[in-house]
Amino acid sequence: MLLSGDDLIVEIYILKTPITMLIAQEKEKTNIAEYILYMWQIEDLVRFNAFDLDQIYDTIISKFTVTDDVKAEMKLWYKNIVEQMLKQGISEKGHLDYVNTRIEELNNLHNSLLTTLQDKDYQNQYIKTSENIESLMQKANNEAKNEVHACLIGLYGFLVLKLKNEQIGEATKEAINSFSGLLAILTNRYNKLQKGELTFSSEINN
């Protein structure tokens, strides 16, 4: 299930641990929505350190009491992220191609659950969420490429506000909860799809 609210903030702070690459790998296997949010945070962390691997090492990697081998592994992981971001031209904004691919996969499944597969639980949650999605997409100035992307943008923006200790209105909290609820079901269905277990014999809304 997708984390929500303060629990998700705790996950962001895990970025300060020396096992970020292991967390990313695990999340990609178990919770694709959290993986995407996690990688967005990694991208911003790299930007904050001006794509300078030595600075990343000094300000992040060197702070941990781990073996030199672990530090070397961490540095190599960040080096790969830095190189890919620069190569793909996302030094100021945007996301890594393989992260965007995961978003597209989720959005394709999102559309299928609403139409071809007619997942009743998902349809019901979408009804609760659609107005908030539409509102965010209008405010995002074409940043949101699709509805799933909009939900992720909303959640990430919420995390940033929380980390800055900014006040968050009830309407925003309600919208975030609706995004989280939709992505939780979508992630569940995505996991089933990856395992070949996506069946809707008892869930299809005839």
Steps between C-alpha positions, in 0.01 A plus 500: 500500500621847420612697801310816579554815700769496767597139427611601153706784646689243707583318178651815353735532796629151425684665212751606762601139560788336314281239332302724265574283199376189682180677605439615143550149366266352758230761444506444125412137570241555773337844464545671167330826602728543801796412277413785265465749786826371647688548175359851461650579838832351391495719189440811710778396737740476207389842372544649848861383489550654154572162336839508671593145595774618735249725676252214521773288652604768750150607606326163493707188456794589726270567796424134554699252703513225244775308326693650212343238274150621588603861446643406162175328407301805607724732298465282191120501537486879525750531214265303278206723597703817436617380158152396389339825612758709315482283189121523494500878544311516828744707702233755593175307478355178369552139591712207393376308197461173683300671774273657237456156344365370830254791513379415149458135599291604798288735293436234237383264773295783652314543171446125463361466852247772425396374156591156370534324836241712683642445849212602726715595801727707281209666322344598833824651627550682171157661536615637836829621351422622149398854599823545696702366208333739258560793733869418542553451127354844435733656756808307388546697174539187284754348739276198558519275194211278605270429795738270685779753457268762651440285808873450547567872460238570765654257745853624440392859544338403828826344617694814416253716693523269801879504496490881494255495793253705300134507595281268295129568458227244549405508131857415405511217754176361360640510148821330609307223675301440183819482290656262750192279501494474122872427473477237774250299297690564177825379656326186625371426151841578349665248733244238400559576134876453541441163667243386243230503767279778365153348484165671535249219494345620826587868464370595158210740507256360251 
